[in-house]
Amino acid sequence: MATNQNEIFLKIGDLCDRFQISRPTIYRYVAASRKAAAAAAAGGHTGAAAAGNFPLPVKFGTAQQSAARWLVADVDAWVAARVAVGECA
């Protein structure tokens, strides 16, 4: 059975390895994305930094400590958007 790109998930360690950044940096990106999403929902100007549109994780479970994973397709789209506006050199 073929695996759809939309069904592949990355762990935070995979993201750290892929981008050569730390876990706290990823968590800052996620926090900026949540803040930007909340401001947009409230109708305000986000003024979000480049990380403000970082994909939010998919949570597996109901507890705060539930497993968090990122869809490969979402991460790839984020990278493509950054490259398109010249943020990745």
N, C-alpha and C positions, 0 to 999 in steps of 0.2 A: 504494500500500500504506500503510495507516494504521500509525502508530508507537504502540506500547503505552507507557504512562507508565512502566512498569517497565524499559523499554529505553533511556530517555533518561539520559545521563550528563552531569555537570557537571565542568568542570576547576576547579582550585583558584582560578584567577582569577575564574571565574564566581561561586564562593562568596564571595570577597572583595567583589565588586561587589554581590552580592545582599544581604549583611548589613552592608556597610560596615565590615569588620574586616580586619585584616592577615593575611598568610600565617602569621606566627608564632603568632597567636591560634588559627587553625584547627589548626595542628600541636599546640598545647597542648591543644585540645579532643580531638583524636585520641589524644594520649598519655594523657589522663585516661580516655578510653573504654577504651583497651587495658588500663590499670591496673585499672579497675573490672571489666572482663571477666576478667582474670587472678585478681583477688581472689574474684570470684563463683565461678569454676571451682574455686578452692581451698577454697571453702566459708566464706570469711571475710566479715566485714562490710566493704562497700566504703567507706562514708562519702563517696561520690562527690559532687562538686559538680554543678551544673546541666549542665555540659558533659560530664559523665561518661557520658552516653548518646548523645553525638554519633555519627552514623553513621560507621562505618569505611569507608575507601576500598576500592574494588575495584582490585586491581593487575593491570595488563596486562603480562605478561612475567615472567621469573624473576629478573632481577637486582634488587638493592636500589634501583637508580635507574630501575626500570620505571615506566611511566606510571601515575598514580593518578587515579581518577575516582570521583565519588560519584553514586549513583542518585538521581534527582530525587524518586522516591517515598519513599526513606529520609529525605532532607533535609526534605521536606514533613511527614512523620510526626513528625520531631524538633521542628519548629516547632509543629505542632499540639499535641504533648504539653506543650511549654513554655507555650503559651497556655492550655491547659486547667488548669494548676496556677497560673496567674497570674504566671509568670516574665517574660512579655513584656507590657509596658504600652504 
